[in-house]
Amino acid sequence: MTARTRDPATGISAAEPEAAAVSDRKLRIFRDRGALAEGAAEWLLGVATEKAGAFTVALSGGSTPRALYERLAAPPYQEAFPWARTHLFWGDERFVPHNDAQSNFRMAREALLSRVPIPAGNIHPVPTQGASPETAAAAYQHELMDYYGAEALAPERPLFDVTLLGLGADGHTASLFPGAAVLGEQHSWVAAVADAKNLARITLTYPALESSRLVVFLVTGKEKSAVFARLRRGDRALPAALLHPVGNLWQFVDAECAGIS
Ligand SMILES: O=C(O)[C@H](O)[C@@H](O)[C@H](O)[C@H](O)COP(=O)(O)O
């Protein structure tokens, strides 16, 4: 077996970063962004294939997920993925029209939805055409409850099969920003919030995001390596570190983010 060195602070194994992927408990370190996108697409296809019936995913915005979506929109995933039984929701969205450059829905439509045979009825964007972020949040909560078939989340029956998340430099995930009141939300599934630039956003809350069979953080780049090390240490100042899904949590990162390149 190859000798591995481990950073005592982060717990990250410094196993060959040039390998396609290495596993350390639920941490997978990929050579680069391209390898991560490929590995995540392969992993997602595996999870979707194993699941019978509807396969429900909460999508994230951000640059790293975009590479995954583009990979899923190309062979072999474009044909092999069970699109007809896949339902897509969003973990968060900016309160902007769906054709706005800042819209997470627009990004997913361009990178993925317009290129794969997913039925329109399986796509569940946040309805940002509403009168206010609050009405959009309420409408999205109703949509999620209708889909789930109940108004209370049962731990043994997660809302999502997979929730994809990113990690902001300040430790935010979805639109759960440090110090925000929504971090204490225990009942609502969806909330209206504002980001540091005071742009209104709609975000799933911890109870909804945690109602996931599998949560996967996708994080890349040197600029994320310090915050990712803090996440690995479980630094409770980071909203991302406070997420405890009912299922398993994975972290897919590239070698730069892991600090081993
Ligand atoms: O829509 C968004 O921007 C997401 O809500 C946000 O939580 C994102 O995932 C992180 O900011 C990381 O984004 P990057 O992957 O682009 O760094």
The ligand as an SDF file (V2000), in Angstrom:
LIG
                    3D

 17 16  0  0  0  0  0  0  0  0999 V2000
  -25.4790   30.3730   -6.2930 O   0  0  0  0  0  0  0  0  0  0  0  0
  -24.5090   30.3980   -5.6040 C   0  0  0  0  0  0  0  0  0  0  0  0
  -23.5770   31.1660   -5.7830 O   0  0  0  0  0  0  0  0  0  0  0  0
  -24.5060   29.4570   -4.4480 C   0  0  0  0  0  0  0  0  0  0  0  0
  -25.5570   29.7860   -3.7590 O   0  0  0  0  0  0  0  0  0  0  0  0
  -23.3100   29.5850   -3.5410 C   0  0  0  0  0  0  0  0  0  0  0  0
  -23.5510   28.9750   -2.2950 O   0  0  0  0  0  0  0  0  0  0  0  0
  -22.1140   28.9520   -4.2020 C   0  0  0  0  0  0  0  0  0  0  0  0
  -22.2550   27.5750   -4.2670 O   0  0  0  0  0  0  0  0  0  0  0  0
  -20.8520   29.3170   -3.4590 C   0  0  0  0  0  0  0  0  0  0  0  0
  -20.7500   30.7180   -3.4030 O   0  0  0  0  0  0  0  0  0  0  0  0
  -19.6220   28.7650   -4.1450 C   0  0  0  0  0  0  0  0  0  0  0  0
  -19.5930   29.2220   -5.4520 O   0  0  0  0  0  0  0  0  0  0  0  0
  -18.4070   28.8550   -6.4430 P   0  0  0  0  0  0  0  0  0  0  0  0
  -18.4220   27.3810   -6.6320 O   0  0  0  0  0  0  0  0  0  0  0  0
  -18.7170   29.6120   -7.7020 O   0  0  0  0  0  0  0  0  0  0  0  0
  -17.1780   29.3590   -5.7870 O   0  0  0  0  0  0  0  0  0  0  0  0
  1  2  2  0
  2  3  1  0
  2  4  1  0
  4  5  1  0
  4  6  1  0
  6  7  1  0
  6  8  1  0
  8  9  1  0
  8 10  1  0
 10 11  1  0
 10 12  1  0
 12 13  1  0
 13 14  1  0
 14 15  2  0
 14 16  1  0
 14 17  1  0
M  END
$$$$
